[in-house]
């Protein structure tokens, strides 16, 4: 069996029932630690990936998440067909 390092994923934003299938799947993976929060904490130390959804993210959150990616961490944004993803992704 391959041993994986722990992966800490921070689900950012309000509770969203549409994300429950993905959250349930991630929670079944032994090395994944999924935590849901409504707001980005002041310190992102120890966070490997941030999971966001929807099209409206405040500018300060997008800036903080962009900085997180530049530091070598991950940002997974789930978009639906209700609107374009945040402009930080370069889609117009």
C-alpha positions as CSV (number, residue, x, y, z in Angstrom):
1,X,0.0,0.0,0.0
2,X,1.2,3.5,-0.9
3,X,1.5,5.8,2.1
4,X,0.4,9.4,1.4
5,X,1.2,12.5,3.4
6,X,-1.7,14.2,5.1
7,X,-3.5,16.6,2.8
8,X,-5.5,19.4,4.6
9,X,-8.3,20.9,2.5
10,X,-10.1,23.9,3.7
11,X,-13.7,24.3,2.3
12,X,-14.4,28.0,2.2
13,X,-17.8,29.6,2.2
14,X,-21.4,28.9,3.3
15,X,-22.7,25.4,3.5
16,X,-23.7,24.3,0.0
17,X,-25.7,21.0,-0.4
18,X,-24.4,20.7,-3.9
19,X,-20.9,20.2,-2.6
20,X,-21.9,17.3,-0.2
21,X,-21.1,14.5,-2.7
22,X,-17.6,15.8,-3.2
23,X,-17.1,16.5,0.5
24,X,-18.3,13.0,1.3
25,X,-15.9,11.5,-1.2
26,X,-13.0,13.5,0.2
27,X,-13.8,12.5,3.8
28,X,-13.5,8.8,2.8
29,X,-9.9,9.2,1.8
30,X,-7.8,8.3,4.8
31,X,-5.0,11.0,4.3
32,X,-7.4,13.8,3.5
33,X,-8.5,16.2,6.3
34,X,-11.4,18.3,5.2
35,X,-12.5,21.3,7.2
36,X,-15.4,23.7,6.3
37,X,-15.2,27.4,7.3
38,X,-17.3,30.4,6.4
39,X,-14.3,32.8,6.2
40,X,-10.7,32.5,5.3
41,X,-8.6,32.4,8.5
42,X,-5.9,35.0,9.1
43,X,-3.3,32.3,8.9
44,X,-3.3,29.7,6.2
45,X,-0.3,27.8,7.7
46,X,-0.8,24.0,7.3
47,X,-3.5,24.3,4.6
48,X,-2.6,22.5,1.4
49,X,-5.7,23.3,-0.7
50,X,-8.6,25.7,-0.5
51,X,-11.9,24.7,-2.0
52,X,-14.3,27.4,-3.1
53,X,-17.5,27.5,-5.2
54,X,-19.7,29.9,-7.0
55,X,-18.9,33.1,-8.9
56,X,-18.8,35.8,-6.2
57,X,-15.6,36.0,-4.1
58,X,-14.6,39.2,-2.4
59,X,-11.4,40.8,-3.8
60,X,-9.5,40.4,-0.5
61,X,-10.3,36.6,-0.6
62,X,-9.2,36.3,-4.2
63,X,-5.9,38.1,-3.4
64,X,-5.2,35.9,-0.4
65,X,-6.0,32.7,-2.4
66,X,-3.8,33.9,-5.3
67,X,-1.0,34.5,-2.8
68,X,-1.5,31.0,-1.4
69,X,-1.2,29.5,-4.9
70,X,2.0,31.5,-5.6
71,X,3.4,30.0,-2.4
72,X,2.9,26.5,-3.9
73,X,-0.5,25.5,-2.4
74,X,-3.7,24.6,-4.3
75,X,-7.0,26.4,-5.0
76,X,-9.8,24.3,-6.4
77,X,-12.7,26.4,-7.5
78,X,-16.0,24.7,-8.5
79,X,-18.1,26.7,-10.9
80,X,-21.7,26.1,-11.9
81,X,-23.6,27.3,-15.0
82,X,-25.0,30.3,-13.2
83,X,-22.2,32.6,-14.1
84,X,-18.5,32.9,-15.0
85,X,-15.8,32.0,-12.5
86,X,-14.0,34.8,-10.7
87,X,-11.9,37.0,-13.0
88,X,-8.7,35.9,-11.2
89,X,-8.9,32.7,-13.3
90,X,-8.5,34.7,-16.5
91,X,-11.9,33.8,-18.0
92,X,-14.0,36.6,-19.4
